[in-house]
Amino acid sequence: MIYLCIGRRELGKTTLAYRMLRELMRRFVLDARHMIHQHGAHVETTEDANESEESMFAVMGGELEESIYQPSRSPKRSFTEWCAVLRTIVLDYPDREIGVLVDEASFYDLDDESFQWIAKCAPRSKVHIFITAHQPKDIPTSIRSIADHWFIFYTTQQTDLDRIEEKSPDAADLVRTLQGRDYVHWDDARARLSVNRYPSNWFIPLEGVTHADRSDSTGTPADTTG
């Protein structure tokens, strides 16, 4: 399953994506902006590629719940290496459900071979991929075309609206009118549109979240139509 969270800075796209990610028991985060700061025995944050790989397999071994990689060098190269490890994990643990968060798509090459394989070949029910971006164009057509869910914050730039309209003209009309942290949710699998106007339903801090903060149920945050 692929989830896209799109919007301007400081509207909540990373927070929303991370909120949904934390509903899964095994989680992998690529955070080139160093935005997510967690504490506790179940989460490990690394800056080194080798240490990141170790922590990722520790998640699959049950010693950790979440591996956060905040690369200290080239984001694109780090992404390639990180995706290669993820592909190995998906192949080695085909029956395990995992969540993957790629924060700020513009830093990376989402046409990377391993990432494309994960997005297109991994079971949708087992591998949940969350991608944040400022604009739809930051996400290649190869990924946008197969995304299951779009979460879109206030948008007015015409080129962005044109790409949203390719999926849903109604969604493109609605995102122009959003206020604050409201977002439109387009469920592409069901061709269903809704609007969430209650940030308190999904907001969690990106710093200091503990194991107890994770939701007890899976699924996307509550949507309110209208």
C-alpha positions in Angstrom: 0.0 0.0 0.0 1.4 3.4 -0.9 0.3 6.6 0.9 1.3 10.1 -0.4 1.3 13.1 1.9 1.7 16.3 0.0 1.7 19.9 1.1 3.6 23.0 1.9 6.1 23.3 4.8 4.7 23.2 8.3 1.2 22.2 7.5 1.6 18.7 8.9 2.4 16.3 6.1 5.4 14.6 7.9 3.4 14.5 11.2 0.4 12.8 9.4 2.6 10.3 7.7 4.5 9.4 10.9 1.2 9.1 12.8 0.0 6.5 10.3 3.3 4.7 10.3 3.2 4.3 14.0 0.1 2.1 13.7 2.4 -0.7 12.5 4.6 -2.8 14.7 7.8 -2.8 12.5 8.8 0.5 11.1 11.6 2.0 9.0 12.1 5.8 8.6 14.4 7.7 6.2 14.7 11.2 7.6 17.3 13.3 5.7 16.0 16.5 7.4 16.5 15.1 10.9 12.9 16.0 11.8 11.9 13.0 13.9 13.5 12.6 17.3 12.4 9.6 19.4 13.4 8.0 22.6 13.0 4.7 24.3 14.2 1.1 24.1 12.1 0.3 21.0 13.4 3.0 18.7 17.0 3.4 17.4 18.2 6.4 15.4 21.4 6.2 13.3 23.4 8.3 11.0 25.8 5.6 9.7 24.7 3.3 6.9 26.2 0.1 8.5 24.5 0.9 11.8 21.3 1.6 10.0 21.4 -1.8 8.4 22.0 -3.5 11.8 19.1 -1.6 13.3 16.8 -2.5 10.4 17.4 -6.2 10.9 17.0 -5.7 14.7 13.5 -4.5 13.9 12.8 -7.8 12.0 14.4 -9.7 14.9 12.0 -8.2 17.4 14.7 -6.3 19.4 13.4 -2.9 18.1 10.1 -1.6 16.7 11.5 1.3 14.7 14.7 2.1 12.9 15.2 5.8 12.0 18.0 6.6 9.5 19.2 10.2 9.4 22.0 10.0 6.9 25.0 12.3 7.5 26.0 12.2 3.8 24.5 12.3 0.3 20.7 11.6 0.7 20.5 10.0 -2.8 23.3 7.6 -2.2 22.0 6.8 1.3 18.5 6.2 -0.2 20.0 3.7 -2.7 21.7 1.7 0.1 18.8 1.9 2.4 16.4 0.6 -0.2 18.7 -2.3 -1.1 18.5 -3.4 2.6 14.7 -3.0 2.6 14.4 -5.1 -0.5 16.4 -7.9 1.2 14.1 -7.6 4.2 10.9 -7.9 2.1 12.4 -10.9 0.3 13.6 -12.6 3.5 10.4 -11.9 5.5 7.5 -12.1 3.0 4.9 -12.7 5.7 5.9 -9.8 8.0 3.9 -6.6 7.9 6.2 -3.5 7.8 5.9 0.3 7.5 8.3 2.5 5.5 8.4 6.3 5.7 10.4 8.2 3.1 10.3 11.9 4.2 10.7 14.6 1.6 10.8 12.8 -1.7 12.7 15.6 -3.5 15.9 14.5 -1.8 15.8 11.1 -3.4 15.6 9.2 -6.7 12.3 7.3 -6.3 13.1 5.6 -9.6 15.8 3.7 -7.8 15.6 0.1 -8.9 15.2 -1.4 -5.4 12.6 1.1 -4.4 10.6 0.5 -7.6 10.7 -3.2 -6.9 9.4 -2.7 -3.4 6.6 -0.4 -4.5 5.5 -2.7 -7.4 6.3 -6.2 -6.3 5.9 -6.3 -2.5 2.5 -7.4 -1.3 0.2 -4.4 -0.7 -1.2 -5.9 2.4 2.2 -6.4 4.0 4.3 -3.4 3.0 3.0 0.1 3.7 5.0 2.9 2.1 4.5 6.5 3.2 6.0 9.3 1.1 6.0 13.0 1.9 6.6 15.7 -0.6 6.0 19.4 -1.1 4.6 18.9 -4.6 3.2 16.0 -6.6 6.0 16.5 -9.2 8.6 15.5 -6.5 7.1 12.0 -6.8 7.7 10.3 -10.2 4.7 9.2 -12.3 5.8 5.6 -11.8 4.9 5.9 -8.1 2.0 8.4 -8.3 0.2 6.1 -10.8 0.1 3.2 -8.3 -0.4 5.2 -5.1 -3.4 3.9 -3.1 -4.0 7.0 -0.9 -3.4 10.7 -1.4 -3.4 13.1 1.6 -3.2 16.6 0.2 -2.9 19.9 2.2 -3.7 23.4 1.0 -2.5 23.8 -2.6 -2.9 26.6 -5.1 0.0 26.2 -7.7 -1.6 25.3 -11.0 1.0 22.7 -12.0 0.3 20.9 -8.7 -3.5 21.2 -9.2 -3.2 19.7 -12.7 -1.5 16.6 -11.3 -4.0 16.2 -8.6 -6.8 16.7 -11.1 -5.5 13.7 -13.0 -6.7 11.6 -10.1 -9.7 13.6 -9.0 -11.1 16.9 -10.3 -13.1 17.2 -7.1 -10.0 16.8 -5.0 -8.2 19.5 -7.0 -11.1 21.9 -6.4 -11.2 21.2 -2.7 -7.5 21.6 -1.9 -7.7 25.3 -3.0 -10.2 26.0 -0.2 -8.5 24.2 2.7 -7.6 26.1 5.8 -4.9 25.5 8.5 -4.1 21.8 8.8 -7.1 20.5 7.0 -6.4 17.9 4.3 -8.2 16.1 1.5 -8.0 12.3 1.5 -8.4 10.7 -2.0 -8.7 6.9 -1.7 -7.8 5.9 -5.3 -8.7 2.2 -4.8 -12.3 3.1 -4.0 -12.5 6.4 -5.8 -13.6 8.0 -2.6 -13.0 11.6 -1.4 -13.2 13.0 2.1 -11.9 15.9 4.1 -10.3 15.9 7.6 -10.8 19.2 9.4 -9.8 18.0 12.8 -5.9 18.0 13.3 -6.4 16.7 16.9 -7.5 13.4 15.4 -4.0 12.8 14.0 -1.5 15.1 15.5 1.4 13.6 17.5 4.7 15.3 18.4 7.7 14.4 16.2 9.9 14.6 19.3 9.7 12.2 22.2 6.9 9.9 21.1 6.9 6.8 23.2 5.7 3.2 22.7 2.5 4.1 24.5 1.6 6.8 22.0 1.0 4.3 19.2 -2.7 3.9 18.2 -4.2 0.6 19.2 -5.8 0.2 15.7 -4.6 0.2 12.2 -5.9 2.2 9.3 -5.8 5.8 8.1 -6.8 8.6 10.5 -10.4 9.4 10.8 -11.8 11.4 7.9 -14.7 13.8 8.0 -16.5 14.5 4.8 -17.9 17.9 4.0 
